[in-house]
Amino acid sequence: MRAEPALATPPDGGMWRVERTSSRLRFSSLNPVDALDDRAGNRFDIPGAGVLYGATTPQGAYAETLAAFRPRASMIAALSAMGAEPGRVAPGQVPASWPASRRLRSFDVIGALPFVDVESPITHTYLTAHAASVLVHYGVENLDVATVRGPGRLLTRAIAGWLYTRTDQHGQPQFAGIRYMSRLGDFECWAIFDGTQVWQRSEQQPDPTSQQMREVLELFALTVRA
């Protein structure tokens, strides 16, 4: 049995996130009620602890936040039924106020412990061996990428919670967080456990004309409302 999961280190160029103007590098929290809801919260939230999410690129940060505005299949089907030409349905719209109420921030993780790479089969084997009771509770016999990236959040939050509580022989945390890939595309993302120090590098208002944001708007067929 593997004694350690696959590990990753933060990117040299720092991380990126898009957040509300007033929520400067805010670690998310999950209340006990939402913790029981498979669709509430975020994928690696931990009840009773904080998690800060970041992406390796600005595009990844934009994708994780703009995805909420993607046109829904039910909306497209309804418009088609009303006579809209297939394939010519108007794209989703981002409110005009959205850029002004958000900031794209870059930041560094300071002196971090290693991150667990949950995309790796090595980690899947490690968790199957050492966190078997967690997997069995959610009806999972063997972890794989499809399970880790699945739409349900109860299992991934349970895995995050289990990793968060791992300590060394001195009772100190073993891991700074989790490295994972976005379900929205080829974007590398990070879930940072509280207790890990972060330092802001820069911030700017999201610019719909910038290459990074434009790429994601085009990817999701979105426009920013005038």
PyMOL commands that place a pseudoatom at each C-alpha (Angstrom):
pseudoatom trace, name=CA, resn=MET, resi=1, chain=A, elem=C, hetatm=0, pos=[0.000, 0.000, 0.000]
pseudoatom trace, name=CA, resn=ARG, resi=2, chain=A, elem=C, hetatm=0, pos=[1.261, 3.461, -0.843]
pseudoatom trace, name=CA, resn=ALA, resi=3, chain=A, elem=C, hetatm=0, pos=[2.377, 5.451, 2.179]
pseudoatom trace, name=CA, resn=GLU, resi=4, chain=A, elem=C, hetatm=0, pos=[1.987, 8.832, 0.489]
pseudoatom trace, name=CA, resn=PRO, resi=5, chain=A, elem=C, hetatm=0, pos=[-0.282, 10.427, -2.124]
pseudoatom trace, name=CA, resn=ALA, resi=6, chain=A, elem=C, hetatm=0, pos=[1.057, 12.189, -5.211]
pseudoatom trace, name=CA, resn=LEU, resi=7, chain=A, elem=C, hetatm=0, pos=[2.173, 15.668, -4.179]
pseudoatom trace, name=CA, resn=ALA, resi=8, chain=A, elem=C, hetatm=0, pos=[2.334, 19.018, -5.994]
pseudoatom trace, name=CA, resn=THR, resi=9, chain=A, elem=C, hetatm=0, pos=[3.878, 22.413, -5.288]
pseudoatom trace, name=CA, resn=PRO, resi=10, chain=A, elem=C, hetatm=0, pos=[2.278, 25.813, -5.986]
pseudoatom trace, name=CA, resn=PRO, resi=11, chain=A, elem=C, hetatm=0, pos=[3.083, 27.421, -9.360]
pseudoatom trace, name=CA, resn=ASP, resi=12, chain=A, elem=C, hetatm=0, pos=[6.055, 29.800, -9.382]
pseudoatom trace, name=CA, resn=GLY, resi=13, chain=A, elem=C, hetatm=0, pos=[3.951, 32.478, -11.040]
pseudoatom trace, name=CA, resn=GLY, resi=14, chain=A, elem=C, hetatm=0, pos=[1.419, 32.528, -8.227]
pseudoatom trace, name=CA, resn=MET, resi=15, chain=A, elem=C, hetatm=0, pos=[-2.303, 31.825, -8.346]
pseudoatom trace, name=CA, resn=TRP, resi=16, chain=A, elem=C, hetatm=0, pos=[-5.329, 33.773, -9.533]
pseudoatom trace, name=CA, resn=ARG, resi=17, chain=A, elem=C, hetatm=0, pos=[-8.912, 34.168, -8.392]
pseudoatom trace, name=CA, resn=VAL, resi=18, chain=A, elem=C, hetatm=0, pos=[-11.897, 36.363, -9.223]
pseudoatom trace, name=CA, resn=GLU, resi=19, chain=A, elem=C, hetatm=0, pos=[-13.854, 37.510, -6.198]
pseudoatom trace, name=CA, resn=ARG, resi=20, chain=A, elem=C, hetatm=0, pos=[-16.060, 40.308, -4.970]
pseudoatom trace, name=CA, resn=THR, resi=21, chain=A, elem=C, hetatm=0, pos=[-14.346, 43.647, -4.410]
pseudoatom trace, name=CA, resn=SER, resi=22, chain=A, elem=C, hetatm=0, pos=[-14.725, 43.434, -0.638]
pseudoatom trace, name=CA, resn=SER, resi=23, chain=A, elem=C, hetatm=0, pos=[-13.820, 39.727, -0.308]
pseudoatom trace, name=CA, resn=ARG, resi=24, chain=A, elem=C, hetatm=0, pos=[-10.047, 39.992, -0.442]
pseudoatom trace, name=CA, resn=LEU, resi=25, chain=A, elem=C, hetatm=0, pos=[-8.590, 36.439, -0.494]
pseudoatom trace, name=CA, resn=ARG, resi=26, chain=A, elem=C, hetatm=0, pos=[-11.459, 35.189, 1.629]
pseudoatom trace, name=CA, resn=PHE, resi=27, chain=A, elem=C, hetatm=0, pos=[-11.408, 31.555, 2.705]
pseudoatom trace, name=CA, resn=SER, resi=28, chain=A, elem=C, hetatm=0, pos=[-14.814, 29.980, 2.111]
pseudoatom trace, name=CA, resn=SER, resi=29, chain=A, elem=C, hetatm=0, pos=[-16.795, 28.438, 4.950]
pseudoatom trace, name=CA, resn=LEU, resi=30, chain=A, elem=C, hetatm=0, pos=[-19.557, 25.842, 4.909]
pseudoatom trace, name=CA, resn=ASN, resi=31, chain=A, elem=C, hetatm=0, pos=[-22.271, 25.681, 7.537]
pseudoatom trace, name=CA, resn=PRO, resi=32, chain=A, elem=C, hetatm=0, pos=[-23.473, 22.282, 8.862]
pseudoatom trace, name=CA, resn=VAL, resi=33, chain=A, elem=C, hetatm=0, pos=[-26.795, 22.486, 6.994]
pseudoatom trace, name=CA, resn=ASP, resi=34, chain=A, elem=C, hetatm=0, pos=[-25.213, 23.136, 3.590]
pseudoatom trace, name=CA, resn=ALA, resi=35, chain=A, elem=C, hetatm=0, pos=[-22.635, 20.433, 4.295]
pseudoatom trace, name=CA, resn=LEU, resi=36, chain=A, elem=C, hetatm=0, pos=[-25.414, 17.864, 3.864]
pseudoatom trace, name=CA, resn=ASP, resi=37, chain=A, elem=C, hetatm=0, pos=[-26.499, 19.289, 0.503]
pseudoatom trace, name=CA, resn=ASP, resi=38, chain=A, elem=C, hetatm=0, pos=[-24.743, 17.609, -2.430]
pseudoatom trace, name=CA, resn=ARG, resi=39, chain=A, elem=C, hetatm=0, pos=[-25.094, 20.754, -4.566]
pseudoatom trace, name=CA, resn=ALA, resi=40, chain=A, elem=C, hetatm=0, pos=[-24.294, 23.446, -1.994]
pseudoatom trace, name=CA, resn=GLY, resi=41, chain=A, elem=C, hetatm=0, pos=[-20.933, 25.027, -1.394]
pseudoatom trace, name=CA, resn=ASN, resi=42, chain=A, elem=C, hetatm=0, pos=[-17.809, 24.206, -3.364]
pseudoatom trace, name=CA, resn=ARG, resi=43, chain=A, elem=C, hetatm=0, pos=[-16.172, 20.945, -4.320]
pseudoatom trace, name=CA, resn=PHE, resi=44, chain=A, elem=C, hetatm=0, pos=[-13.539, 20.809, -1.578]
pseudoatom trace, name=CA, resn=ASP, resi=45, chain=A, elem=C, hetatm=0, pos=[-15.177, 22.866, 1.174]
pseudoatom trace, name=CA, resn=ILE, resi=46, chain=A, elem=C, hetatm=0, pos=[-14.657, 21.541, 4.697]
pseudoatom trace, name=CA, resn=PRO, resi=47, chain=A, elem=C, hetatm=0, pos=[-17.309, 22.006, 7.392]
pseudoatom trace, name=CA, resn=GLY, resi=48, chain=A, elem=C, hetatm=0, pos=[-15.751, 23.890, 10.293]
pseudoatom trace, name=CA, resn=ALA, resi=49, chain=A, elem=C, hetatm=0, pos=[-12.678, 24.951, 8.303]
pseudoatom trace, name=CA, resn=GLY, resi=50, chain=A, elem=C, hetatm=0, pos=[-11.786, 27.464, 5.592]
pseudoatom trace, name=CA, resn=VAL, resi=51, chain=A, elem=C, hetatm=0, pos=[-10.715, 26.843, 2.010]
pseudoatom trace, name=CA, resn=LEU, resi=52, chain=A, elem=C, hetatm=0, pos=[-9.377, 29.405, -0.473]
pseudoatom trace, name=CA, resn=TYR, resi=53, chain=A, elem=C, hetatm=0, pos=[-9.694, 28.539, -4.156]
pseudoatom trace, name=CA, resn=GLY, resi=54, chain=A, elem=C, hetatm=0, pos=[-7.279, 29.637, -6.843]
pseudoatom trace, name=CA, resn=ALA, resi=55, chain=A, elem=C, hetatm=0, pos=[-6.284, 28.828, -10.416]
pseudoatom trace, name=CA, resn=THR, resi=56, chain=A, elem=C, hetatm=0, pos=[-2.890, 28.716, -12.083]
pseudoatom trace, name=CA, resn=THR, resi=57, chain=A, elem=C, hetatm=0, pos=[-3.992, 31.127, -14.842]
pseudoatom trace, name=CA, resn=PRO, resi=58, chain=A, elem=C, hetatm=0, pos=[-6.361, 34.104, -15.093]
pseudoatom trace, name=CA, resn=GLN, resi=59, chain=A, elem=C, hetatm=0, pos=[-8.371, 32.080, -17.625]
pseudoatom trace, name=CA, resn=GLY, resi=60, chain=A, elem=C, hetatm=0, pos=[-8.946, 29.381, -15.023]
pseudoatom trace, name=CA, resn=ALA, resi=61, chain=A, elem=C, hetatm=0, pos=[-10.073, 31.970, -12.478]
pseudoatom trace, name=CA, resn=TYR, resi=62, chain=A, elem=C, hetatm=0, pos=[-12.489, 33.515, -14.970]
pseudoatom trace, name=CA, resn=ALA, resi=63, chain=A, elem=C, hetatm=0, pos=[-13.838, 30.101, -16.002]
pseudoatom trace, name=CA, resn=GLU, resi=64, chain=A, elem=C, hetatm=0, pos=[-14.659, 29.133, -12.429]
pseudoatom trace, name=CA, resn=THR, resi=65, chain=A, elem=C, hetatm=0, pos=[-16.717, 32.299, -11.894]
pseudoatom trace, name=CA, resn=LEU, resi=66, chain=A, elem=C, hetatm=0, pos=[-18.245, 33.002, -15.318]
pseudoatom trace, name=CA, resn=ALA, resi=67, chain=A, elem=C, hetatm=0, pos=[-19.525, 29.442, -15.717]
pseudoatom trace, name=CA, resn=ALA, resi=68, chain=A, elem=C, hetatm=0, pos=[-22.622, 30.401, -13.730]
pseudoatom trace, name=CA, resn=PHE, resi=69, chain=A, elem=C, hetatm=0, pos=[-23.776, 32.556, -16.670]
pseudoatom trace, name=CA, resn=ARG, resi=70, chain=A, elem=C, hetatm=0, pos=[-23.565, 29.813, -19.322]
pseudoatom trace, name=CA, resn=PRO, resi=71, chain=A, elem=C, hetatm=0, pos=[-26.749, 29.342, -21.399]
pseudoatom trace, name=CA, resn=ARG, resi=72, chain=A, elem=C, hetatm=0, pos=[-28.712, 26.383, -20.051]
pseudoatom trace, name=CA, resn=ALA, resi=73, chain=A, elem=C, hetatm=0, pos=[-29.944, 23.585, -22.285]
pseudoatom trace, name=CA, resn=SER, resi=74, chain=A, elem=C, hetatm=0, pos=[-33.520, 24.050, -21.011]
pseudoatom trace, name=CA, resn=MET, resi=75, chain=A, elem=C, hetatm=0, pos=[-33.443, 27.746, -21.957]
pseudoatom trace, name=CA, resn=ILE, resi=76, chain=A, elem=C, hetatm=0, pos=[-32.073, 26.993, -25.412]
pseudoatom trace, name=CA, resn=ALA, resi=77, chain=A, elem=C, hetatm=0, pos=[-34.675, 24.261, -25.945]
pseudoatom trace, name=CA, resn=ALA, resi=78, chain=A, elem=C, hetatm=0, pos=[-37.479, 26.608, -24.876]
pseudoatom trace, name=CA, resn=LEU, resi=79, chain=A, elem=C, hetatm=0, pos=[-36.295, 29.345, -27.244]
pseudoatom trace, name=CA, resn=SER, resi=80, chain=A, elem=C, hetatm=0, pos=[-36.014, 26.823, -30.071]
pseudoatom trace, name=CA, resn=ALA, resi=81, chain=A, elem=C, hetatm=0, pos=[-39.575, 25.681, -29.399]
pseudoatom trace, name=CA, resn=MET, resi=82, chain=A, elem=C, hetatm=0, pos=[-40.662, 29.306, -29.737]
pseudoatom trace, name=CA, resn=GLY, resi=83, chain=A, elem=C, hetatm=0, pos=[-39.171, 29.461, -33.213]
pseudoatom trace, name=CA, resn=ALA, resi=84, chain=A, elem=C, hetatm=0, pos=[-35.580, 30.533, -32.664]
pseudoatom trace, name=CA, resn=GLU, resi=85, chain=A, elem=C, hetatm=0, pos=[-33.306, 29.111, -35.328]
pseudoatom trace, name=CA, resn=PRO, resi=86, chain=A, elem=C, hetatm=0, pos=[-31.243, 26.158, -34.004]
pseudoatom trace, name=CA, resn=GLY, resi=87, chain=A, elem=C, hetatm=0, pos=[-27.666, 27.197, -33.373]
pseudoatom trace, name=CA, resn=ARG, resi=88, chain=A, elem=C, hetatm=0, pos=[-28.604, 30.902, -33.508]
pseudoatom trace, name=CA, resn=VAL, resi=89, chain=A, elem=C, hetatm=0, pos=[-29.946, 31.239, -29.986]
pseudoatom trace, name=CA, resn=ALA, resi=90, chain=A, elem=C, hetatm=0, pos=[-28.644, 34.351, -28.222]
pseudoatom trace, name=CA, resn=PRO, resi=91, chain=A, elem=C, hetatm=0, pos=[-25.679, 33.601, -25.945]
pseudoatom trace, name=CA, resn=GLY, resi=92, chain=A, elem=C, hetatm=0, pos=[-25.758, 33.954, -22.190]
pseudoatom trace, name=CA, resn=GLN, resi=93, chain=A, elem=C, hetatm=0, pos=[-25.288, 37.417, -20.789]
pseudoatom trace, name=CA, resn=VAL, resi=94, chain=A, elem=C, hetatm=0, pos=[-23.083, 38.632, -17.965]
pseudoatom trace, name=CA, resn=PRO, resi=95, chain=A, elem=C, hetatm=0, pos=[-24.609, 41.618, -16.126]
pseudoatom trace, name=CA, resn=ALA, resi=96, chain=A, elem=C, hetatm=0, pos=[-22.982, 44.928, -17.016]
pseudoatom trace, name=CA, resn=SER, resi=97, chain=A, elem=C, hetatm=0, pos=[-22.356, 45.538, -13.313]
pseudoatom trace, name=CA, resn=TRP, resi=98, chain=A, elem=C, hetatm=0, pos=[-20.383, 42.320, -12.876]
pseudoatom trace, name=CA, resn=PRO, resi=99, chain=A, elem=C, hetatm=0, pos=[-16.865, 43.562, -13.807]
pseudoatom trace, name=CA, resn=ALA, resi=100, chain=A, elem=C, hetatm=0, pos=[-17.102, 46.597, -11.519]
pseudoatom trace, name=CA, resn=SER, resi=101, chain=A, elem=C, hetatm=0, pos=[-18.165, 44.479, -8.551]
pseudoatom trace, name=CA, resn=ARG, resi=102, chain=A, elem=C, hetatm=0, pos=[-15.334, 41.953, -8.953]
pseudoatom trace, name=CA, resn=ARG, resi=103, chain=A, elem=C, hetatm=0, pos=[-11.557, 41.917, -8.859]
pseudoatom trace, name=CA, resn=LEU, resi=104, chain=A, elem=C, hetatm=0, pos=[-9.057, 39.620, -10.544]
pseudoatom trace, name=CA, resn=ARG, resi=105, chain=A, elem=C, hetatm=0, pos=[-6.400, 39.066, -7.891]
pseudoatom trace, name=CA, resn=SER, resi=106, chain=A, elem=C, hetatm=0, pos=[-3.073, 37.256, -8.074]
pseudoatom trace, name=CA, resn=PHE, resi=107, chain=A, elem=C, hetatm=0, pos=[-1.446, 35.871, -4.951]
pseudoatom trace, name=CA, resn=ASP, resi=108, chain=A, elem=C, hetatm=0, pos=[1.347, 33.677, -3.635]
pseudoatom trace, name=CA, resn=VAL, resi=109, chain=A, elem=C, hetatm=0, pos=[1.182, 30.802, -1.182]
pseudoatom trace, name=CA, resn=ILE, resi=110, chain=A, elem=C, hetatm=0, pos=[3.894, 31.417, 1.416]
pseudoatom trace, name=CA, resn=GLY, resi=111, chain=A, elem=C, hetatm=0, pos=[6.085, 28.598, 2.770]
pseudoatom trace, name=CA, resn=ALA, resi=112, chain=A, elem=C, hetatm=0, pos=[3.428, 26.063, 1.942]
pseudoatom trace, name=CA, resn=LEU, resi=113, chain=A, elem=C, hetatm=0, pos=[3.339, 22.406, 2.780]
pseudoatom trace, name=CA, resn=PRO, resi=114, chain=A, elem=C, hetatm=0, pos=[2.819, 20.182, -0.264]
pseudoatom trace, name=CA, resn=PHE, resi=115, chain=A, elem=C, hetatm=0, pos=[-0.541, 19.924, -1.982]
pseudoatom trace, name=CA, resn=VAL, resi=116, chain=A, elem=C, hetatm=0, pos=[-2.204, 16.579, -2.659]
pseudoatom trace, name=CA, resn=ASP, resi=117, chain=A, elem=C, hetatm=0, pos=[-2.762, 15.940, -6.364]
pseudoatom trace, name=CA, resn=VAL, resi=118, chain=A, elem=C, hetatm=0, pos=[-6.200, 14.309, -6.499]
pseudoatom trace, name=CA, resn=GLU, resi=119, chain=A, elem=C, hetatm=0, pos=[-5.917, 13.842, -10.260]
pseudoatom trace, name=CA, resn=SER, resi=120, chain=A, elem=C, hetatm=0, pos=[-3.159, 11.235, -9.894]
pseudoatom trace, name=CA, resn=PRO, resi=121, chain=A, elem=C, hetatm=0, pos=[-3.826, 7.464, -9.811]
pseudoatom trace, name=CA, resn=ILE, resi=122, chain=A, elem=C, hetatm=0, pos=[-1.160, 7.341, -7.096]
pseudoatom trace, name=CA, resn=THR, resi=123, chain=A, elem=C, hetatm=0, pos=[-3.405, 9.462, -4.883]
pseudoatom trace, name=CA, resn=HIS, resi=124, chain=A, elem=C, hetatm=0, pos=[-6.436, 7.380, -5.824]
pseudoatom trace, name=CA, resn=THR, resi=125, chain=A, elem=C, hetatm=0, pos=[-4.613, 4.240, -4.681]
pseudoatom trace, name=CA, resn=TYR, resi=126, chain=A, elem=C, hetatm=0, pos=[-3.426, 5.966, -1.502]
pseudoatom trace, name=CA, resn=LEU, resi=127, chain=A, elem=C, hetatm=0, pos=[-6.919, 7.175, -0.567]
pseudoatom trace, name=CA, resn=THR, resi=128, chain=A, elem=C, hetatm=0, pos=[-8.505, 3.824, -1.367]
pseudoatom trace, name=CA, resn=ALA, resi=129, chain=A, elem=C, hetatm=0, pos=[-6.068, 2.190, 1.052]
pseudoatom trace, name=CA, resn=HIS, resi=130, chain=A, elem=C, hetatm=0, pos=[-5.987, 4.783, 3.837]
pseudoatom trace, name=CA, resn=ALA, resi=131, chain=A, elem=C, hetatm=0, pos=[-9.402, 6.448, 3.642]
pseudoatom trace, name=CA, resn=ALA, resi=132, chain=A, elem=C, hetatm=0, pos=[-11.381, 3.319, 2.822]
pseudoatom trace, name=CA, resn=SER, resi=133, chain=A, elem=C, hetatm=0, pos=[-14.117, 4.078, 5.361]
pseudoatom trace, name=CA, resn=VAL, resi=134, chain=A, elem=C, hetatm=0, pos=[-14.752, 7.465, 3.700]
pseudoatom trace, name=CA, resn=LEU, resi=135, chain=A, elem=C, hetatm=0, pos=[-15.096, 5.891, 0.261]
pseudoatom trace, name=CA, resn=VAL, resi=136, chain=A, elem=C, hetatm=0, pos=[-17.298, 3.037, 1.477]
pseudoatom trace, name=CA, resn=HIS, resi=137, chain=A, elem=C, hetatm=0, pos=[-19.634, 5.514, 3.187]
pseudoatom trace, name=CA, resn=TYR, resi=138, chain=A, elem=C, hetatm=0, pos=[-20.321, 7.075, -0.219]
pseudoatom trace, name=CA, resn=GLY, resi=139, chain=A, elem=C, hetatm=0, pos=[-20.530, 3.780, -2.096]
pseudoatom trace, name=CA, resn=VAL, resi=140, chain=A, elem=C, hetatm=0, pos=[-17.185, 4.118, -3.871]
pseudoatom trace, name=CA, resn=GLU, resi=141, chain=A, elem=C, hetatm=0, pos=[-14.960, 1.056, -4.250]
pseudoatom trace, name=CA, resn=ASN, resi=142, chain=A, elem=C, hetatm=0, pos=[-12.117, 2.640, -6.216]
pseudoatom trace, name=CA, resn=LEU, resi=143, chain=A, elem=C, hetatm=0, pos=[-11.371, 6.283, -6.904]
pseudoatom trace, name=CA, resn=ASP, resi=144, chain=A, elem=C, hetatm=0, pos=[-10.690, 7.538, -10.404]
pseudoatom trace, name=CA, resn=VAL, resi=145, chain=A, elem=C, hetatm=0, pos=[-10.737, 10.838, -12.268]
pseudoatom trace, name=CA, resn=ALA, resi=146, chain=A, elem=C, hetatm=0, pos=[-14.424, 10.520, -13.139]
pseudoatom trace, name=CA, resn=THR, resi=147, chain=A, elem=C, hetatm=0, pos=[-15.320, 10.140, -9.470]
pseudoatom trace, name=CA, resn=VAL, resi=148, chain=A, elem=C, hetatm=0, pos=[-13.144, 13.014, -8.298]
pseudoatom trace, name=CA, resn=ARG, resi=149, chain=A, elem=C, hetatm=0, pos=[-14.522, 15.333, -10.996]
pseudoatom trace, name=CA, resn=GLY, resi=150, chain=A, elem=C, hetatm=0, pos=[-18.130, 14.179, -10.676]
pseudoatom trace, name=CA, resn=PRO, resi=151, chain=A, elem=C, hetatm=0, pos=[-20.973, 16.614, -10.037]
pseudoatom trace, name=CA, resn=GLY, resi=152, chain=A, elem=C, hetatm=0, pos=[-21.593, 15.372, -6.494]
pseudoatom trace, name=CA, resn=ARG, resi=153, chain=A, elem=C, hetatm=0, pos=[-19.737, 17.256, -3.762]
pseudoatom trace, name=CA, resn=LEU, resi=154, chain=A, elem=C, hetatm=0, pos=[-20.302, 15.123, -0.671]
pseudoatom trace, name=CA, resn=LEU, resi=155, chain=A, elem=C, hetatm=0, pos=[-17.504, 12.668, -1.488]
pseudoatom trace, name=CA, resn=THR, resi=156, chain=A, elem=C, hetatm=0, pos=[-14.962, 15.290, -2.565]
pseudoatom trace, name=CA, resn=ARG, resi=157, chain=A, elem=C, hetatm=0, pos=[-15.683, 17.371, 0.535]
pseudoatom trace, name=CA, resn=ALA, resi=158, chain=A, elem=C, hetatm=0, pos=[-15.245, 14.265, 2.691]
pseudoatom trace, name=CA, resn=ILE, resi=159, chain=A, elem=C, hetatm=0, pos=[-11.893, 13.570, 1.014]
pseudoatom trace, name=CA, resn=ALA, resi=160, chain=A, elem=C, hetatm=0, pos=[-10.827, 17.182, 1.599]
pseudoatom trace, name=CA, resn=GLY, resi=161, chain=A, elem=C, hetatm=0, pos=[-11.838, 16.934, 5.244]
pseudoatom trace, name=CA, resn=TRP, resi=162, chain=A, elem=C, hetatm=0, pos=[-9.896, 13.701, 5.681]
pseudoatom trace, name=CA, resn=LEU, resi=163, chain=A, elem=C, hetatm=0, pos=[-6.757, 15.205, 4.128]
pseudoatom trace, name=CA, resn=TYR, resi=164, chain=A, elem=C, hetatm=0, pos=[-7.164, 18.381, 6.187]
pseudoatom trace, name=CA, resn=THR, resi=165, chain=A, elem=C, hetatm=0, pos=[-6.955, 16.379, 9.418]
pseudoatom trace, name=CA, resn=ARG, resi=166, chain=A, elem=C, hetatm=0, pos=[-3.796, 14.432, 8.510]
pseudoatom trace, name=CA, resn=THR, resi=167, chain=A, elem=C, hetatm=0, pos=[-0.910, 15.295, 10.842]
pseudoatom trace, name=CA, resn=ASP, resi=168, chain=A, elem=C, hetatm=0, pos=[2.699, 14.217, 11.248]
pseudoatom trace, name=CA, resn=GLN, resi=169, chain=A, elem=C, hetatm=0, pos=[4.293, 12.650, 14.331]
pseudoatom trace, name=CA, resn=HIS, resi=170, chain=A, elem=C, hetatm=0, pos=[4.452, 16.107, 15.925]
pseudoatom trace, name=CA, resn=GLY, resi=171, chain=A, elem=C, hetatm=0, pos=[0.776, 16.796, 15.395]
pseudoatom trace, name=CA, resn=GLN, resi=172, chain=A, elem=C, hetatm=0, pos=[1.417, 19.321, 12.619]
pseudoatom trace, name=CA, resn=PRO, resi=173, chain=A, elem=C, hetatm=0, pos=[-0.641, 19.421, 9.390]
pseudoatom trace, name=CA, resn=GLN, resi=174, chain=A, elem=C, hetatm=0, pos=[0.797, 17.409, 6.518]
pseudoatom trace, name=CA, resn=PHE, resi=175, chain=A, elem=C, hetatm=0, pos=[-0.820, 19.148, 3.575]
pseudoatom trace, name=CA, resn=ALA, resi=176, chain=A, elem=C, hetatm=0, pos=[-1.495, 22.728, 2.450]
pseudoatom trace, name=CA, resn=GLY, resi=177, chain=A, elem=C, hetatm=0, pos=[-4.438, 21.756, 0.281]
pseudoatom trace, name=CA, resn=ILE, resi=178, chain=A, elem=C, hetatm=0, pos=[-5.444, 20.025, -2.928]
pseudoatom trace, name=CA, resn=ARG, resi=179, chain=A, elem=C, hetatm=0, pos=[-4.368, 20.369, -6.539]
pseudoatom trace, name=CA, resn=TYR, resi=180, chain=A, elem=C, hetatm=0, pos=[-7.116, 19.469, -9.033]
pseudoatom trace, name=CA, resn=MET, resi=181, chain=A, elem=C, hetatm=0, pos=[-8.323, 20.110, -12.565]
pseudoatom trace, name=CA, resn=SER, resi=182, chain=A, elem=C, hetatm=0, pos=[-11.438, 22.146, -13.287]
pseudoatom trace, name=CA, resn=ARG, resi=183, chain=A, elem=C, hetatm=0, pos=[-14.541, 20.342, -14.508]
pseudoatom trace, name=CA, resn=LEU, resi=184, chain=A, elem=C, hetatm=0, pos=[-14.974, 23.230, -16.974]
pseudoatom trace, name=CA, resn=GLY, resi=185, chain=A, elem=C, hetatm=0, pos=[-11.889, 22.650, -19.088]
pseudoatom trace, name=CA, resn=ASP, resi=186, chain=A, elem=C, hetatm=0, pos=[-8.132, 22.208, -18.997]
pseudoatom trace, name=CA, resn=PHE, resi=187, chain=A, elem=C, hetatm=0, pos=[-7.591, 24.580, -16.074]
pseudoatom trace, name=CA, resn=GLU, resi=188, chain=A, elem=C, hetatm=0, pos=[-5.356, 23.718, -13.118]
pseudoatom trace, name=CA, resn=CYS, resi=189, chain=A, elem=C, hetatm=0, pos=[-6.907, 24.721, -9.789]
pseudoatom trace, name=CA, resn=TRP, resi=190, chain=A, elem=C, hetatm=0, pos=[-5.985, 24.703, -6.117]
pseudoatom trace, name=CA, resn=ALA, resi=191, chain=A, elem=C, hetatm=0, pos=[-7.968, 24.357, -2.886]
pseudoatom trace, name=CA, resn=ILE, resi=192, chain=A, elem=C, hetatm=0, pos=[-5.895, 25.913, -0.081]
pseudoatom trace, name=CA, resn=PHE, resi=193, chain=A, elem=C, hetatm=0, pos=[-6.557, 24.857, 3.508]
pseudoatom trace, name=CA, resn=ASP, resi=194, chain=A, elem=C, hetatm=0, pos=[-6.810, 27.500, 6.214]
pseudoatom trace, name=CA, resn=GLY, resi=195, chain=A, elem=C, hetatm=0, pos=[-3.637, 27.941, 8.221]
pseudoatom trace, name=CA, resn=THR, resi=196, chain=A, elem=C, hetatm=0, pos=[-1.708, 28.332, 4.963]
pseudoatom trace, name=CA, resn=GLN, resi=197, chain=A, elem=C, hetatm=0, pos=[-0.354, 31.836, 4.485]
pseudoatom trace, name=CA, resn=VAL, resi=198, chain=A, elem=C, hetatm=0, pos=[-1.181, 33.745, 1.315]
pseudoatom trace, name=CA, resn=TRP, resi=199, chain=A, elem=C, hetatm=0, pos=[0.060, 37.101, 0.080]
pseudoatom trace, name=CA, resn=GLN, resi=200, chain=A, elem=C, hetatm=0, pos=[-1.615, 39.248, -2.571]
pseudoatom trace, name=CA, resn=ARG, resi=201, chain=A, elem=C, hetatm=0, pos=[0.510, 40.239, -5.559]
pseudoatom trace, name=CA, resn=SER, resi=202, chain=A, elem=C, hetatm=0, pos=[-1.858, 42.375, -7.591]
pseudoatom trace, name=CA, resn=GLU, resi=203, chain=A, elem=C, hetatm=0, pos=[-5.454, 43.147, -8.394]
pseudoatom trace, name=CA, resn=GLN, resi=204, chain=A, elem=C, hetatm=0, pos=[-7.394, 44.608, -11.287]
pseudoatom trace, name=CA, resn=GLN, resi=205, chain=A, elem=C, hetatm=0, pos=[-10.952, 45.009, -12.397]
pseudoatom trace, name=CA, resn=PRO, resi=206, chain=A, elem=C, hetatm=0, pos=[-12.020, 42.310, -14.857]
pseudoatom trace, name=CA, resn=ASP, resi=207, chain=A, elem=C, hetatm=0, pos=[-11.714, 43.640, -18.390]
pseudoatom trace, name=CA, resn=PRO, resi=208, chain=A, elem=C, hetatm=0, pos=[-14.017, 42.033, -20.998]
pseudoatom trace, name=CA, resn=THR, resi=209, chain=A, elem=C, hetatm=0, pos=[-11.640, 43.227, -23.731]
pseudoatom trace, name=CA, resn=SER, resi=210, chain=A, elem=C, hetatm=0, pos=[-8.593, 41.496, -22.233]
pseudoatom trace, name=CA, resn=GLN, resi=211, chain=A, elem=C, hetatm=0, pos=[-7.375, 38.343, -23.926]
pseudoatom trace, name=CA, resn=GLN, resi=212, chain=A, elem=C, hetatm=0, pos=[-7.776, 36.222, -20.786]
pseudoatom trace, name=CA, resn=MET, resi=213, chain=A, elem=C, hetatm=0, pos=[-11.403, 37.157, -20.136]
pseudoatom trace, name=CA, resn=ARG, resi=214, chain=A, elem=C, hetatm=0, pos=[-12.290, 37.238, -23.826]
pseudoatom trace, name=CA, resn=GLU, resi=215, chain=A, elem=C, hetatm=0, pos=[-11.097, 33.635, -24.237]
pseudoatom trace, name=CA, resn=VAL, resi=216, chain=A, elem=C, hetatm=0, pos=[-13.442, 32.439, -21.506]
pseudoatom trace, name=CA, resn=LEU, resi=217, chain=A, elem=C, hetatm=0, pos=[-16.395, 34.516, -22.729]
pseudoatom trace, name=CA, resn=GLU, resi=218, chain=A, elem=C, hetatm=0, pos=[-15.969, 32.949, -26.167]
pseudoatom trace, name=CA, resn=LEU, resi=219, chain=A, elem=C, hetatm=0, pos=[-15.519, 29.478, -24.674]
pseudoatom trace, name=CA, resn=PHE, resi=220, chain=A, elem=C, hetatm=0, pos=[-18.873, 29.709, -22.870]
pseudoatom trace, name=CA, resn=ALA, resi=221, chain=A, elem=C, hetatm=0, pos=[-20.657, 31.749, -25.592]
pseudoatom trace, name=CA, resn=LEU, resi=222, chain=A, elem=C, hetatm=0, pos=[-21.133, 34.683, -23.228]
pseudoatom trace, name=CA, resn=THR, resi=223, chain=A, elem=C, hetatm=0, pos=[-21.407, 38.412, -23.743]
pseudoatom trace, name=CA, resn=VAL, resi=224, chain=A, elem=C, hetatm=0, pos=[-21.197, 41.228, -21.222]
pseudoatom trace, name=CA, resn=ARG, resi=225, chain=A, elem=C, hetatm=0, pos=[-24.447, 43.154, -21.283]
pseudoatom trace, name=CA, resn=ALA, resi=226, chain=A, elem=C, hetatm=0, pos=[-24.006, 46.730, -22.389]
for i in range(1, 226): cmd.bond("trace and resi %d" % i, "trace and resi %d" % (i + 1))
show_as sticks, trace
zoom trace
